[in-house]
Amino acid sequence: MSSDRLSFVVAAGEADRLLPVAVMATGAAAMQTEVQIFLTMWGVLALRKGAGRAPLSATYKDMTETFWNQMDKHHVGSFVEMLEQAKEIGTVKVLACGMSMDLFGLSLEDLESVVDGVAGVAGFLDSAQDGKILFV
């Protein structure tokens, strides 16, 4: 495995945490860095089919309307759309945590097509161990 790998552990489901992951994943992919995104807990729920726009975290809740208006005004896509673009640019793999999937009673078919598969923590850590890991 190359050290040119960036892995994200995404446990949050709020837009103000998800979107920066997609932006960084896109930038890393453009720099020919392999990207792996491991969705766990609320991160998995944010990628359910039909979930719509993720809410903002409590810190920014009062800014929700302004935030989405600016996103629309500047034609910034959703988390899913941004991940799709990142995958078009480079090597980006999105995995859902198996334990979280079990906890929420979900299957891969319940998630957006941008999710490549389901993995356990050990499998994720094994594939991420020689790169950098960021926790969101």
SVG drawing of the C-alpha trace seen along z (x, -y; Angstrom):
<svg xmlns="http://www.w3.org/2000/svg" viewBox="-36 -34 40 41">
<polyline fill="none" stroke="black" stroke-width="0.4" points="0.0,0.0 1.1,-3.5 1.5,-6.3 -0.4,-8.4 -3.6,-7.4 -6.0,-9.6 -8.7,-7.9 -11.6,-9.7 -13.6,-8.2 -17.0,-10.0 -19.1,-9.6 -21.1,-12.9 -24.2,-13.4 -24.4,-17.2 -23.8,-19.1 -21.2,-21.4 -19.1,-18.3 -19.9,-16.2 -19.2,-18.8 -15.6,-19.5 -14.9,-15.8 -16.2,-15.8 -14.1,-18.9 -11.0,-17.4 -11.6,-14.1 -12.0,-15.8 -8.8,-17.8 -6.9,-14.7 -8.2,-12.7 -7.1,-15.6 -3.6,-15.3 -3.7,-11.5 -4.0,-10.5 -6.1,-7.5 -9.1,-8.4 -11.1,-6.1 -14.1,-7.3 -15.4,-5.1 -19.0,-6.1 -19.9,-5.1 -22.9,-5.9 -24.6,-9.2 -22.4,-9.3 -24.1,-6.1 -27.5,-7.6 -26.6,-10.7 -26.1,-8.4 -29.5,-6.6 -31.4,-6.9 -33.8,-9.7 -32.3,-11.2 -32.2,-14.6 -30.1,-17.5 -28.3,-16.8 -29.1,-19.3 -26.5,-21.7 -24.9,-21.0 -26.4,-22.7 -23.7,-25.4 -24.9,-26.6 -28.6,-25.7 -29.7,-29.3 -27.9,-29.8 -29.6,-26.9 -31.6,-29.0 -28.7,-31.3 -26.3,-28.3 -28.5,-26.4 -29.3,-29.6 -25.6,-30.3 -25.0,-26.7 -27.7,-27.0 -26.6,-30.4 -23.1,-29.1 -24.2,-25.8 -22.5,-23.7 -23.7,-20.2 -24.8,-17.9 -22.4,-15.6 -23.4,-12.7 -22.9,-14.8 -19.5,-16.0 -18.4,-12.4 -19.6,-11.4 -17.4,-14.1 -14.5,-13.1 -14.8,-9.5 -14.7,-10.8 -11.5,-12.6 -9.5,-9.9 -9.6,-6.9 -12.2,-7.4 -13.8,-4.5 -16.7,-5.0 -17.4,-2.2 -20.2,-1.9 -19.4,-0.5 -20.8,3.0 -21.6,2.5 -23.5,-0.7 -25.4,0.9 -26.5,3.7 -27.4,1.2 -29.7,-0.8 -31.0,2.3 -29.7,1.2 -28.4,3.0 -26.2,1.7 -29.3,1.3 -30.6,-1.2 -27.7,-3.6 -26.9,-5.9 -25.0,-4.3 -21.9,-6.3 -21.3,-3.9 -19.1,-1.1 -19.5,1.5 -19.7,2.5 -16.6,3.1 -15.7,3.9 -13.4,1.7 -10.5,4.2 -10.7,4.3 -10.9,0.5 -7.9,0.0 -5.9,2.6 -6.3,0.9 -5.8,-2.6 -2.8,-1.8 0.0,-3.1 -1.7,-6.3 -3.2,-9.3 -6.4,-9.0 -8.7,-11.9 -11.7,-11.6 -14.7,-13.8"/>
</svg>
